[in-house]
Amino acid sequence: MKDALGAPQSLLVLGGTSAIGLATARRMIARRTRTVHLAGRPSPALDASAASLRALGAEVRTVAFDALDPGSHEERLGAVFAAGDVDVVLLAFGVPGDQARDESDPVAAARVAGTNYTGAVSAGLVCAGALQAQGHGSLVVLSSTAAERARRADFIYGSSKAGLDVFAQGLGDALYGTGVHVMVVRPGFVRSRATAGRPEEPFATTPEEVAASIERGLRRRSETVWVPGALRMVTAAVRHVPRPLYRRLPV
């Protein structure tokens, strides 16, 4: 439950080594969140992420979680909620894939879709049901501006995020009035390990800036958050560019 000043006391991060997930956890710990669950594949990186948050004074638990194993989600994530209420769930896992490789490797392309969409649908529904059962909480779903319109440069990744984005919007509508809040976050290009070596795009942001926007959105109980905010108007304009012209744009 939130404390007397409205600060969330517990956080579950799906994608326990995610740069955005960890930046959000650090920010929330600084504002009185005391319990953090990091869900991800067991690894030295997950252990190191947990240790870094414990050093900030939080109680941190790791949860073995694999997006590509939906059959295990109810048991693994259900155990987190069985241990106590969770105020905020941040669905932050995902893989960018490699567009050039994935176009010629259907199995690799399916892995991107399975992680970013199918795995997220399964985990999202498990967490949404648990939040509804406890009667309160927020589910934050990390989407992307790539979900707004197919781009030649990353349409496999973008299509998986588009599916996730629509799913999260529909889930938010389904849960409206239950006490559970669903917020979709659409960052642009994020400077992080996952994008290292890739050409930086306009309106680039950082994990810390996304985390600040997530925190602000939670306070306002926003349904959709763009990072940076200017991308809301940019993508609205791009969405209406005629397709023959859009094909010629360097996107």
Residue pairs with C-beta under 8 A, 6 or more apart in sequence:
1 9
1 85
1 87
1 136
2 8
2 9
2 87
3 9
3 32
5 32
6 219
7 28
7 31
7 32
7 33
8 28
8 33
8 87
8 88
8 138
8 218
9 32
9 33
9 34
9 35
9 87
10 33
10 34
10 35
10 36
10 37
10 84
10 85
10 86
10 87
10 88
11 24
11 25
11 28
11 33
11 35
11 36
11 37
11 86
11 87
11 88
11 89
11 90
12 36
12 37
12 39
12 63
12 77
12 80
12 86
12 88
12 89
12 90
12 127
13 21
13 22
13 24
13 25
13 36
13 37
13 38
13 39
13 90
13 92
14 21
14 39
14 40
14 65
14 67
14 77
14 89
14 90
14 91
14 92
14 93
14 123
14 127
15 21
15 39
15 40
15 90
15 91
15 92
15 93
15 94
15 142
16 38
16 39
16 40
16 46
16 49
16 50
16 62
16 63
16 65
17 38
17 40
17 43
17 45
17 46
17 49
18 92
18 93
18 142
19 190
19 192
19 193
19 194
19 207
20 92
20 142
20 187
20 190
20 192
20 207
20 210
20 211
20 214
21 38
21 90
21 92
22 49
22 52
22 53
22 207
23 207
23 208
23 210
23 211
24 90
24 92
24 210
24 211
24 214
24 215
25 33
25 36
25 38
25 53
25 58
26 53
26 56
26 211
27 208
27 211
27 212
27 215
28 36
28 88
28 215
29 36
29 53
29 56
29 57
29 58
30 56
31 215
33 58
33 87
34 58
34 59
35 58
35 59
35 60
35 61
35 84
36 53
36 58
36 59
36 60
36 61
37 60
37 61
37 62
37 63
37 80
37 86
38 46
38 49
38 50
38 53
38 60
38 61
38 62
38 63
39 62
39 63
39 64
39 65
39 76
39 77
39 80
40 46
40 62
40 63
40 64
40 65
40 93
41 64
41 65
41 66
42 62
42 64
46 62
47 62
50 60
50 61
50 62
51 60
53 60
54 60
61 80
63 76
63 77
63 79
63 80
64 76
65 72
65 73
65 76
65 77
65 123
66 72
66 119
67 93
67 114
67 115
67 119
67 120
67 123
68 111
68 114
68 115
68 119
70 118
70 119
70 122
70 123
73 122
73 123
73 126
74 126
77 123
77 126
77 127
77 130
78 126
78 130
80 86
81 127
81 130
81 133
81 134
85 134
85 136
85 137
86 127
86 130
86 131
86 134
86 137
87 136
87 137
87 138
88 137
88 138
88 140
88 218
89 127
89 131
89 137
89 138
89 139
89 140
90 140
90 142
90 214
91 120
91 123
91 124
91 127
91 139
91 140
91 141
91 142
92 142
93 115
93 119
93 120
94 115
94 116
94 120
94 142
94 160
94 161
95 111
95 112
95 115
95 116
95 157
95 194
96 112
96 154
96 157
96 194
96 195
97 108
97 109
97 111
97 112
97 154
97 156
97 157
98 108
99 153
99 154
99 155
99 156
99 157
101 108
102 108
102 109
102 112
102 156
103 109
103 156
109 156
112 156
112 157
112 160
113 156
113 159
113 160
113 163
115 160
116 157
116 160
116 161
116 163
116 164
117 160
117 161
117 163
117 164
117 167
120 141
120 164
120 167
121 164
121 167
124 139
124 141
124 167
124 168
124 171
125 171
127 139
128 139
128 171
128 175
128 180
128 182
131 137
131 138
131 139
131 175
131 180
132 175
132 178
132 179
132 180
135 178
135 179
136 179
136 180
137 179
137 180
137 181
138 180
138 181
138 182
138 183
138 218
138 221
139 168
139 171
139 180
139 181
139 182
139 183
140 182
140 183
140 185
140 214
140 217
140 218
141 164
141 165
141 168
141 182
141 183
141 184
141 185
142 185
142 187
143 161
143 164
143 165
143 168
143 184
143 185
143 186
144 157
144 158
144 161
144 165
144 186
144 187
144 188
145 186
145 187
145 188
145 226
145 231
145 235
146 154
146 157
146 158
146 161
146 162
147 158
147 161
147 162
147 164
147 165
147 186
148 162
148 186
148 235
148 238
148 239
149 158
149 235
149 238
149 239
149 246
150 158
150 159
150 162
151 158
151 251
152 247
152 251
153 251
165 184
165 186
168 182
168 184
169 184
169 223
171 182
172 181
172 182
172 183
172 184
172 223
175 181
175 182
181 218
181 221
182 223
183 214
183 217
183 218
183 221
183 222
183 223
183 224
183 225
184 223
184 224
184 225
185 210
185 213
185 214
185 217
185 224
185 225
185 227
186 224
186 225
186 226
186 227
186 231
186 235
187 205
187 210
187 213
187 226
187 227
188 201
188 202
188 203
188 204
188 205
188 227
188 228
188 231
189 195
189 200
189 201
189 202
189 203
189 204
189 205
190 204
190 205
190 206
190 207
190 210
191 200
191 204
191 205
191 206
191 207
192 206
192 207
203 228
203 230
203 231
203 234
205 227
205 228
209 227
209 228
210 227
213 225
213 227
213 229
214 225
216 222
216 225
217 225
226 232
226 235
238 246
238 251
241 249
